[in-house]
Amino acid sequence: MTATNLSYQYQAPYKPNQLIRGTGQTAVVTGWTVKQTVAKRLEPSEYAVIGQLYSPTRGISVLIRNLLANPHVHYLVILNATKEDENAGGCTCLIDFFRHGFRSGHSDTGKACWVINSPIAGYIDSEIPADRLEHLRQAITWFEAPTIAAAVTQVKALATAPQQPPWGVPMLFPQLEITPSILPGPRYGHRIEGRTIAETWVQIIYRIKTTGTIRPTAYDGQWQELIDLMAIVTDEPPDFYIPEPNYLPCNRTFIQEYIAQMLDDAPPREGVKYTYGQRLRSWFGQDQIEQVITKLVADRDSARAVMSLWDVNNDHEAQESPPCLNHIWVRIVENELSLTATFRSNDMFSAWPVNAIGLRALQQYIHHQIETRSGQSLTLGPLITISQSAHIYDDCWENADRLIEQYYRPLVQERYYDDAIGSFIINIQDHQIIVVEHTTPGSGEVVKCYSGQSAKHLYRQMITDCPAIAANHAAYLGSELQKAEMALRHPDLFSYEQDRPLQLREQAGATPS
């Protein structure tokens, strides 16, 4: 039986602000291709909804929940049009759900879920019964479109078909909510340093998840956020460190694609907002990367090697998200080239690692070009990112907790004190006083000497003089000074040697030698 003159407004119980809603019977999934690119070619009566599927592990379950709530939708057009769509894998995984189905399993966090039968990891919440998922697979007729034009043509053709009655009743299922436990901490201004991007990322995730403030987002959800987080990566290897097993949210294939987007210009493409390389190479009519190289070859001391990605003519009023990366500053100090990048908004769980790798590749490229053109050697210095809004979206909180549980503790238990302020040598002199020598890193030159009988008195002086001391170094010095004070107060019981446990003298009451 065919129903006529039916009109339904698409209802979105989940993530409604991320969707363009109409009154037709066809849902359109655009992957990373900008949804407005399709919508502007269609009338609202020709489609039920148009939305973007960024992630197969985080987005497909939400999409399916909304489809189950809208049984008047009979058709699904899935757009796989760009390299970005292919790399993300969401649309391909969605097609595999309809083509190959799903099975019982676990997500990468260990949570029970439905796993899509696909080479691309994709999950569906276990709260949705299997028979409802099977019913949806049978009720929806899906089409894959390789181009925007093909997607529009398909949608328009489906809009001329006779309207069908709903294939069921709207269904809603409870959604598990996770509330993080938060420790007190500063809201503004955070500094994290690590040797590699992977190591630094784990520390970033821990800091945000333990002290970040929970705030609503413009995307129908919440994020946990720190404001003005500076991350410093000191020793990333030339070919990039990928841990084994790889816990980063990217692999080498994706990394190479992303580096090209950072370094290379790209012609304007329909459905693609921009690439960072396009903004740096041609957006403003100048090749800013080339400008920076030329400037630093001519004047190594210049503080004007600046690249801007924010377009003041358009980005304040942009309907879709304007560039998150806004400003890059390259500087040579004492023959060391550093790169500092500023993000107005930064998804620290899903995006920061590949952001940092792309920026490091840009830093390597600039370093190589300056050496080649100047004929002078140059040290590759640290990569610094400043994330003004450093956040983790709520649909990543569970994955972030798992990362912390598996990798944070072993990482911070590694003992190394590469503190830029130098080192401290602690001794007890003539059994009467504690003497601490502050030495420079590397050369070990003594720059200051402290003396006293109280650990508290000494560390207060040292912290006052060295406010930038690393936290783990400060904690270590506190424990060492306390041991030294104990030995000073009880010379008949203990002897002190730095970095060793207090030594109990062989005969209590014996005169110390």
RODO-2510 file (C-alpha; in nm, 4 decimals, decimal comma):
residues 513
     n   res          X          Y          Z
     1     m     0,0000     0,0000     0,0000
     2     t     0,1397     0,3397    -0,0975
     3     a     0,0639     0,6523     0,1042
     4     t     0,0438     0,9919    -0,0652
     5     n     0,0796     1,3546     0,0435
     6     l     0,2761     1,2601     0,3526
     7     s     0,5193     1,5102     0,5008
     8     y     0,7397     1,4410     0,8024
     9     q     0,9799     1,6772     0,9766
    10     y     1,2943     1,4848     1,0628
    11     q     1,3394     1,4616     1,4402
    12     a     1,6918     1,4338     1,5794
    13     p     1,6994     1,3245     1,9456
    14     y     2,0790     1,3045     1,9234
    15     k     2,3152     1,5841     1,8047
    16     p     2,0393     1,7915     1,6360
    17     n     2,2539     2,1018     1,5848
    18     q     2,4924     1,9087     1,3613
    19     l     2,2228     1,8292     1,1042
    20     i     2,0350     2,0035     0,8226
    21     r     1,6776     1,8763     0,8434
    22     g     1,4089     1,8584     0,5774
    23     t     1,0754     1,6847     0,5129
    24     g     1,1652     1,4173     0,2554
    25     q     1,2379     1,0474     0,2875
    26     t     1,6110     1,0413     0,2031
    27     a     1,8973     1,0819     0,4498
    28     v     2,2302     1,2044     0,3105
    29     v     2,5639     1,1298     0,4782
    30     t     2,8514     1,3429     0,3507
    31     g     3,1513     1,2192     0,5483
    32     w     3,4028     1,5047     0,5719
    33     t     3,2576     1,6817     0,2684
    34     v     3,0823     1,9977     0,3922
    35     k     2,7115     1,9207     0,4233
    36     q     2,6051     2,2664     0,3005
    37     t     2,7659     2,1843    -0,0349
    38     v     2,4950     1,9240    -0,0930
    39     a     2,2139     2,1098     0,0821
    40     k     2,2430     2,4231    -0,1321
    41     r     2,1604     2,2141    -0,4425
    42     l     1,8480     2,0595    -0,2944
    43     e     1,5088     2,1684    -0,1685
    44     p     1,4224     2,0750     0,1950
    45     s     1,1315     1,8706     0,0641
    46     e     1,3757     1,6506    -0,1293
    47     y     1,5677     1,5215     0,1728
    48     a     1,4951     1,4200     0,5303
    49     v     1,8334     1,5096     0,6753
    50     i     2,1910     1,5878     0,5695
    51     g     2,4783     1,5311     0,8085
    52     q     2,8504     1,4641     0,8237
    53     l     2,9990     1,1407     0,9553
    54     y     3,3454     1,2222     1,0839
    55     s     3,4271     0,9041     1,2748
    56     p     3,3124     0,5404     1,2382
    57     t     3,3792     0,4643     1,6054
    58     r     3,1997     0,7720     1,7413
    59     g     2,9457     0,8726     1,4771
    60     i     2,7718     0,5667     1,3325
    61     s     2,5939     0,4773     1,6564
    62     v     2,4488     0,8297     1,6804
    63     l     2,3424     0,8199     1,3156
    64     i     2,1654     0,4849     1,3631
    65     r     1,9886     0,6086     1,6775
    66     n     1,8465     0,9009     1,4783
    67     l     1,7374     0,6751     1,1905
    68     l     1,5544     0,4475     1,4318
    69     a     1,3708     0,7538     1,5631
    70     n     1,2612     0,8477     1,2076
    71     p     1,1056     0,5421     1,0385
    72     h     0,9674     0,7578     0,7580
    73     v     1,3224     0,7623     0,6122
    74     h     1,3462     0,4890     0,3484
    75     y     1,6594     0,5888     0,1561
    76     l     2,0195     0,6643     0,2454
    77     v     2,2684     0,8305     0,0100
    78     i     2,6282     0,7932     0,1301
    79     l     2,8826     1,0295    -0,0230
    80     n     3,2413     0,9069    -0,0579
    81     a     3,3817     1,1925    -0,2648
    82     t     3,7178     1,3082    -0,1301
    83     k     4,0473     1,1783     0,0007
    84     e     3,9429     1,3091     0,3416
    85     d     3,6291     1,0917     0,3284
    86     e     3,8387     0,7881     0,2377
    87     n     4,0965     0,8509     0,5121
    88     a     3,8314     0,8952     0,7815
    89     g     3,6607     0,5703     0,6801
    90     g     3,3226     0,6549     0,8309
    91     c     3,1204     0,6302     0,5104
    92     t     3,2894     0,3061     0,4053
    93     c     3,2217     0,1524     0,7457
    94     l     2,8567     0,2642     0,7308
    95     i     2,8185     0,0940     0,3928
    96     d     2,9691    -0,2204     0,5445
    97     f     2,7047    -0,2111     0,8198
    98     f     2,4282    -0,2274     0,5610
    99     r     2,6164    -0,4683     0,3353
   100     h     2,7742    -0,7082     0,5856
   101     g     2,5983    -0,6504     0,9162
   102     f     2,7476    -0,6637     1,2640
   103     r     2,8472    -0,8974     1,5447
   104     s     2,8712    -0,8974     1,9201
   105     g     3,2063    -0,7766     2,0495
   106     h     3,3904    -0,5079     2,2378
   107     s     3,5100    -0,1584     2,1571
   108     d     3,8761    -0,0664     2,1889
   109     t     3,7958     0,0490     2,5437
   110     g     3,6706    -0,2987     2,6329
   111     k     3,3033    -0,1994     2,6471
   112     a     3,0496    -0,4496     2,5147
   113     c     2,9021    -0,3267     2,1855
   114     w     2,8011    -0,4292     1,8344
   115     v     3,1038    -0,4367     1,6045
   116     i     3,0420    -0,3626     1,2366
   117     n     3,1707    -0,6323     1,0003
   118     s     3,4236    -0,4109     0,8298
   119     p     3,8023    -0,3774     0,8047
   120     i     3,7443    -0,0283     0,9476
   121     a     3,6645    -0,0247     1,3203
   122     g     3,3080     0,0869     1,3799
   123     y     3,0863     0,0408     1,6847
   124     i     2,7165     0,0577     1,7710
   125     d     2,5878     0,0903     2,1267
   126     s     2,4769    -0,2389     2,2782
   127     e     2,1696    -0,0653     2,4247
   128     i     2,0144    -0,0961     2,0766
   129     p     1,8726    -0,4512     2,0347
   130     a     2,0104    -0,6614     1,7502
   131     d     1,6640    -0,7225     1,6012
   132     r     1,6090    -0,3454     1,5695
   133     l     1,9412    -0,3084     1,3882
   134     e     1,8492    -0,5911     1,1508
   135     h     1,5099    -0,4355     1,0895
   136     l     1,6812    -0,1053     1,0024
   137     r     1,9213    -0,2797     0,7625
   138     q     1,6280    -0,4355     0,5772
   139     a     1,4109    -0,1232     0,5799
   140     i     1,6687     0,1220     0,4414
   141     t     1,7698     0,1223     0,0735
   142     w     2,1160     0,2701     0,0458
   143     f     2,3211     0,4182    -0,2384
   144     e     2,6874     0,5121    -0,2578
   145     a     2,7722     0,8340    -0,4458
   146     p     3,1304     0,8941    -0,5671
   147     t     3,0800     1,2672    -0,6313
   148     i     2,8700     1,5544    -0,5006
   149     a     2,6896     1,5777    -0,8356
   150     a     2,6041     1,2067    -0,8244
   151     a     2,4683     1,2406    -0,4702
   152     v     2,2465     1,5351    -0,5681
   153     t     2,1169     1,3528    -0,8761
   154     q     2,0350     1,0440    -0,6685
   155     v     1,8506     1,2439    -0,4022
   156     k     1,6444     1,4308    -0,6617
   157     a     1,5515     1,1057    -0,8337
   158     l     1,4399     0,9499    -0,5056
   159     a     1,2320     1,2590    -0,4279
   160     t     1,0138     1,1842    -0,7325
   161     a     0,9334     0,8312    -0,6150
   162     p     0,5962     0,7681    -0,4497
   163     q     0,6029     0,8381    -0,0786
   164     q     0,6058     0,5336     0,1442
   165     p     0,4490     0,4888     0,4876
   166     p     0,6877     0,4537     0,7831
   167     w     0,8481     0,1116     0,8123
   168     g     0,7898     0,1118     1,1898
   169     v     0,7283     0,3312     1,4902
   170     p     0,9860     0,5804     1,6232
   171     m     1,2210     0,4121     1,8679
   172     l     1,4429     0,5705     2,1316
   173     f     1,6950     0,3847     2,3454
   174     p     1,8639     0,4989     2,6689
   175     q     2,2118     0,6379     2,6190
   176     l     2,4875     0,5727     2,8713
   177     e     2,6248     0,8942     3,0178
   178     i     2,9759     0,9201     3,1619
   179     t     3,0586     1,1826     3,4246
   180     p     3,4304     1,2296     3,4867
   181     s     3,5732     1,2862     3,8332
   182     i     3,7651     1,6133     3,8414
   183     l     4,0471     1,7179     4,0705
   184     p     4,1100     2,0840     4,1577
   185     g     4,3616     2,2695     3,9417
   186     p     4,4274     2,5995     3,7668
   187     r     4,1903     2,7013     3,4893
   188     y     4,4357     2,9096     3,2863
   189     g     4,7938     2,8525     3,1792
   190     h     4,9370     2,4997     3,1692
   191     r     5,2779     2,3704     3,0617
   192     i     5,3535     2,0127     2,9548
   193     e     5,6838     1,8895     2,8130
   194     g     5,7792     1,5564     2,6632
   195     r     6,0467     1,4068     2,4451
   196     t     5,8124     1,2769     2,1733
   197     i     5,4687     1,3719     2,0455
   198     a     5,3266     1,0413     2,1724
   199     e     5,4710     1,0901     2,5214
   200     t     5,3549     1,4517     2,5382
   201     w     5,0057     1,3558     2,4192
   202     v     4,9548     1,1049     2,7009
   203     q     5,0483     1,3738     2,9545
   204     i     4,8093     1,6217     2,7893
   205     i     4,5184     1,3778     2,8045
   206     y     4,5863     1,3042     3,1707
   207     r     4,6003     1,6744     3,2607
   208     i     4,2723     1,7559     3,0855
   209     k     4,0866     1,4501     3,2153
   210     t     4,1893     1,5077     3,5765
   211     t     4,1562     1,8887     3,6082
   212     g     3,9665     2,0121     3,3003
   213     t     3,6358     2,1958     3,3396
   214     i     3,3258     2,0390     3,1802
   215     r     3,1439     2,2819     2,9517
   216     p     2,8724     2,2537     2,6852
   217     t     2,9795     2,2733     2,3209
   218     a     2,8102     2,4086     2,0107
   219     y     2,7856     2,0485     1,8856
   220     d     2,5130     1,9079     2,1126
   221     g     2,7460     1,7698     2,3716
   222     q     3,0100     1,8512     2,6290
   223     w     3,3824     1,8780     2,6397
   224     q     3,6374     1,8816     2,9184
   225     e     3,8590     2,1835     2,8738
   226     l     4,1727     2,3602     2,9870
   227     i     4,2479     2,7120     2,8686
   228     d     4,5907     2,8107     2,7293
   229     l     4,7793     2,4831     2,7356
   230     m     5,1389     2,4974     2,6115
   231     a     5,2896     2,1658     2,4982
   232     i     5,6627     2,1373     2,4249
   233     v     5,8051     1,8457     2,2264
   234     t     6,1826     1,8352     2,2516
   235     d     6,3165     1,5269     2,0714
   236     e     6,0740     1,3922     1,8103
   237     p     6,2809     1,1728     1,5726
   238     p     6,3018     1,2674     1,2023
   239     d     6,0740     0,9836     1,0857
   240     f     5,8351     1,0264     1,3810
   241     y     5,7938     0,7934     1,6754
   242     i     5,4940     0,5611     1,6461
   243     p     5,4586     0,3507     1,9641
   244     e     5,4131    -0,0247     1,9471
   245     p     5,1361    -0,1088     1,9981
   246     n     5,0219     0,2149     1,8398
   247     y     4,7974     0,4024     2,0833
   248     l     4,7947     0,7228     1,8767
   249     p     4,4709     0,8077     1,6889
   250     c     4,6574     0,7946     1,3553
   251     n     4,8847     0,5622     1,1587
   252     r     5,1682     0,6258     0,9161
   253     t     4,9443     0,6209     0,6075
   254     f     4,7166     0,8884     0,7509
   255     i     5,0186     1,0855     0,8733
   256     q     5,1656     1,1072     0,5215
   257     e     4,8337     1,2298     0,3849
   258     y     4,8095     1,4901     0,6582
   259     i     5,1666     1,6152     0,6131
   260     a     5,0878     1,6812     0,2462
   261     q     4,7852     1,8855     0,3549
   262     m     5,0121     2,0913     0,5826
   263     l     5,2970     2,1520     0,3385
   264     d     5,1395     2,1616    -0,0063
   265     d     4,9085     2,4070    -0,1753
   266     a     4,5755     2,2755    -0,2985
   267     p     4,3282     2,4165    -0,5504
   268     p     3,9836     2,5068    -0,4175
   269     r     3,7612     2,1985    -0,4137
   270     e     3,3882     2,1920    -0,3763
   271     g     3,2904     2,0400    -0,0444
   272     v     3,6349     2,0957     0,1112
   273     k     3,6607     2,4121     0,3232
   274     y     4,0369     2,4512     0,3045
   275     t     4,3609     2,2804     0,3962
   276     y     4,6267     2,4324     0,6170
   277     g     4,8712     2,4083     0,3262
   278     q     4,6319     2,6087     0,1098
   279     r     4,6043     2,8780     0,3780
   280     l     4,9833     2,8943     0,4109
   281     r     5,0736     2,8736     0,0433
   282     s     4,8151     3,0750    -0,1510
   283     w     4,5051     3,1810     0,0420
   284     f     4,6203     3,5394     0,0964
   285     g     4,8029     3,5688    -0,2357
   286     q     5,1397     3,4949    -0,0740
   287     d     5,3418     3,1804    -0,0085
   288     q     5,3954     3,2365     0,3629
   289     i     5,6211     2,9323     0,4066
   290     e     5,8532     3,0676     0,1398
   291     q     5,8419     3,4125     0,3006
   292     v     5,9519     3,2706     0,6366
   293     i     6,2403     3,0755     0,4818
   294     t     6,3609     3,3790     0,2862
   295     k     6,3372     3,6006     0,5954
   296     l     6,5406     3,3673     0,8165
   297     v     6,8046     3,3008     0,5521
   298     a     6,8587     3,6751     0,5284
   299     d     6,8288     3,7493     0,9007
   300     r     6,8658     3,4640     1,1471
   301     d     6,7844     3,6896     1,4414
   302     s     6,4527     3,8029     1,2990
   303     a     6,1410     3,7776     1,5176
   304     r     5,9184     3,8476     1,2155
   305     a     5,9022     3,4959     1,0722
   306     v     5,5249     3,4761     1,1148
   307     m     5,2530     3,2870     0,9278
   308     s     4,8826     3,3631     0,9740
   309     l     4,5924     3,1360     0,8830
   310     w     4,3014     3,3456     1,0115
   311     d     4,1166     3,5344     0,7385
   312     v     3,9722     3,8465     0,9023
   313     n     3,7465     3,9061     0,6025
   314     n     3,5626     3,5753     0,6295
   315     d     3,6406     3,3647     0,9336
   316     h     3,4534     3,5646     1,1983
   317     e     3,1258     3,5049     1,0128
   318     a     3,2010     3,1587     0,8737
   319     q     2,9057     2,9202     0,8994
   320     e     3,1280     2,6146     0,9237
   321     s     3,4248     2,5900     1,1581
   322     p     3,7048     2,8284     1,0512
   323     p     4,0694     2,7215     1,0937
   324     c     4,1600     2,5986     1,4398
   325     l     4,5280     2,6668     1,3685
   326     n     4,5642     3,0434     1,3523
   327     h     4,9259     3,1492     1,3899
   328     i     5,2751     3,0035     1,3394
   329     w     5,5975     3,1682     1,4561
   330     v     5,9429     3,0372     1,3637
   331     r     6,2498     3,1569     1,5518
   332     i     6,6242     3,0882     1,5523
   333     v     6,7916     3,1376     1,8899
   334     e     7,1540     3,0317     1,9463
   335     n     7,1464     2,8430     1,6150
   336     e     6,8383     2,6419     1,7167
   337     l     6,5195     2,6647     1,5113
   338     s     6,1946     2,6332     1,7062
   339     l     5,8373     2,6513     1,5805
   340     t     5,5447     2,7785     1,7878
   341     a     5,1879     2,7236     1,6691
   342     t     4,8742     2,8733     1,8226
   343     f     4,5349     2,7007     1,8030
   344     r     4,2188     2,8876     1,8996
   345     s     4,0432     2,5529     1,9523
   346     n     4,2075     2,2117     1,9685
   347     d     4,0577     1,8635     1,9918
   348     m     4,3398     1,7193     2,1987
   349     f     4,2312     1,3554     2,1826
   350     s     4,1491     1,3039     1,8162
   351     a     4,3421     1,5841     1,6438
   352     w     4,6418     1,7079     1,8427
   353     p     4,8835     1,4206     1,7669
   354     v     4,8456     1,4536     1,3889
   355     n     4,8392     1,8351     1,4201
   356     a     5,1729     1,8156     1,6004
   357     i     5,3196     1,5723     1,3472
   358     g     5,2149     1,7959     1,0579
   359     l     5,3692     2,0993     1,2274
   360     r     5,6891     1,9081     1,3018
   361     a     5,7094     1,8142     0,9336
   362     l     5,6681     2,1822     0,8446
   363     q     5,9420     2,2693     1,0945
   364     q     6,1703     2,0043     0,9417
   365     y     6,1037     2,1402     0,5919
   366     i     6,1839     2,4993     0,6915
   367     h     6,4961     2,3827     0,8771
   368     h     6,6209     2,1891     0,5725
   369     q     6,5531     2,4775     0,3329
   370     i     6,7376     2,7295     0,5502
   371     e     7,0399     2,4984     0,5824
   372     t     7,0422     2,4300     0,2067
   373     r     7,0072     2,7912     0,0996
   374     s     7,2403     2,9428     0,3578
   375     g     7,5049     2,6707     0,3507
   376     q     7,5168     2,6821     0,7308
   377     s     7,4225     2,4103     0,9773
   378     l     7,1263     2,4649     1,2036
   379     t     6,9938     2,2649     1,4991
   380     l     6,6320     2,1530     1,4932
   381     g     6,4817     2,2773     1,8172
   382     p     6,1547     2,2099     1,9984
   383     l     5,8011     2,2179     1,8655
   384     i     5,5674     2,4249     2,0819
   385     t     5,1895     2,4308     2,0502
   386     i     4,9653     2,6711     2,2407
   387     s     4,6078     2,5447     2,2529
   388     q     4,3845     2,8241     2,3752
   389     s     4,0901     2,5879     2,4192
   390     a     4,2415     2,2449     2,4822
   391     h     3,9537     2,0015     2,5077
   392     i     3,8357     1,6410     2,4859
   393     y     3,4828     1,5751     2,3554
   394     d     3,2515     1,3672     2,5711
   395     d     3,2334     1,0846     2,3172
   396     c     3,6090     1,0369     2,3662
   397     w     3,6139     1,0408     2,7473
   398     e     3,5991     0,6634     2,7775
   399     n     3,8846     0,6193     2,5289
   400     a     4,0853     0,8847     2,7115
   401     d     4,0386     0,7039     3,0443
   402     r     4,1602     0,3819     2,8845
   403     l     4,4685     0,5560     2,7432
   404     i     4,5521     0,6965     3,0863
   405     e     4,5008     0,3623     3,2583
   406     q     4,7304     0,1780     3,0190
   407     y     5,0057     0,4284     2,9425
   408     y     5,0213     0,7235     3,1815
   409     r     5,1585     0,5548     3,4930
   410     p     5,4415     0,3671     3,3183
   411     l     5,5350     0,6884     3,1385
   412     v     5,5647     0,9096     3,4459
   413     q     5,7489     0,6388     3,6391
   414     e     6,0404     0,6719     3,3985
   415     r     6,2994     0,8626     3,5970
   416     y     6,4751     1,1392     3,4134
   417     y     6,5417     1,4965     3,5176
   418     d     6,6360     1,6872     3,2047
   419     d     6,5551     2,0151     3,3744
   420     a     6,6519     2,3302     3,1851
   421     i     6,7435     2,5045     3,5106
   422     g     7,0275     2,2578     3,5766
   423     s     7,1118     2,0256     3,8656
   424     f     7,1777     2,0431     4,2396
   425     i     7,4574     1,8655     4,4271
   426     i     7,3843     1,8089     4,7981
   427     n     7,6445     1,7390     5,0675
   428     i     7,6845     1,7660     5,4452
   429     q     7,9936     1,9729     5,5267
   430     d     8,1950     1,9130     5,8457
   431     h     7,8919     1,7434     6,0052
   432     q     7,7554     2,0930     6,0691
   433     i     7,5739     2,2265     5,7640
   434     i     7,3993     2,1204     5,4434
   435     v     7,5592     2,2649     5,1299
   436     v     7,3800     2,2666     4,7918
   437     e     7,5591     2,3620     4,4687
   438     h     7,3452     2,4685     4,1722
   439     t     7,5144     2,3661     3,8452
   440     t     7,4374     2,4426     3,4803
   441     p     7,2992     2,1682     3,2539
   442     g     7,5622     1,9934     3,0459
   443     s     7,8817     2,1712     3,1553
   444     g     7,8152     2,1394     3,5288
   445     e     7,9434     2,4869     3,6127
   446     v     7,8522     2,5974     3,9657
   447     v     7,6387     2,9116     3,9465
   448     k     7,5134     2,9402     4,3044
   449     c     7,5662     2,7831     4,6440
   450     y     7,3122     2,7424     4,9255
   451     s     7,3810     2,6423     5,2834
   452     g     7,1778     2,5839     5,5965
   453     q     7,0611     2,3293     5,8499
   454     s     6,6921     2,3147     5,7557
   455     a     6,5508     2,1407     5,4472
   456     k     6,2568     2,3817     5,4512
   457     h     6,4851     2,6867     5,4612
   458     l     6,6944     2,5540     5,1722
   459     y     6,4170     2,4520     4,9350
   460     r     6,2362     2,7823     4,9900
   461     q     6,5486     2,9663     4,8769
   462     m     6,5952     2,7363     4,5787
   463     i     6,2316     2,7602     4,4633
   464     t     6,2434     3,1399     4,5004
   465     d     6,5544     3,1595     4,2834
   466     c     6,4367     2,8935     4,0347
   467     p     6,0577     2,9307     3,9899
   468     a     6,0679     2,7377     3,6597
   469     i     6,1972     2,4190     3,8215
   470     a     6,0250     2,1038     3,6960
   471     a     5,7705     1,9589     3,9401
   472     n     5,9315     1,6152     3,9551
   473     h     6,2726     1,7756     4,0132
   474     a     6,1337     1,9885     4,2972
   475     a     5,9761     1,6840     4,4625
   476     y     6,3040     1,4936     4,4319
   477     l     6,5021     1,7789     4,5893
   478     g     6,2545     1,8034     4,8775
   479     s     6,3013     1,4366     4,9617
   480     e     6,6818     1,4571     4,9302
   481     l     6,7040     1,7661     5,1512
   482     q     6,4843     1,6013     5,4140
   483     k     6,7201     1,3014     5,4205
   484     a     7,0175     1,5346     5,4525
   485     e     6,8547     1,7178     5,7445
   486     m     6,7793     1,3873     5,9171
   487     a     7,1444     1,2830     5,8888
   488     l     7,2615     1,6250     6,0085
   489     r     7,0388     1,6129     6,3166
   490     h     7,1333     1,2540     6,4047
   491     p     7,4965     1,2095     6,2982
   492     d     7,5381     0,9214     6,5393
   493     l     7,2653     0,7244     6,3591
   494     f     7,2795     0,8168     5,9909
   495     s     7,5174     0,9148     5,7149
   496     y     7,3975     1,0902     5,3963
   497     e     7,4913     1,0339     5,0328
   498     q     7,2816     1,1871     4,7533
   499     d     7,0618     0,9466     4,5539
   500     r     7,1067     0,6680     4,8090
   501     p     6,8911     0,5655     5,1077
   502     l     7,0024     0,6967     5,4454
   503     q     7,2821     0,4745     5,5744
   504     l     7,2479     0,3451     5,9304
   505     r     7,5795     0,3689     6,1110
   506     e     7,7136     0,0351     6,2349
   507     q     7,7236     0,1348     6,6006
   508     a     7,4658     0,3735     6,7345
   509     g     7,6325     0,6409     6,9413
   510     a     7,9676     0,6096     6,7613
   511     t     8,1397     0,9382     6,6818
   512     p     8,1082     1,0123     6,3102
   513     s     8,4419     1,0153     6,1312
***
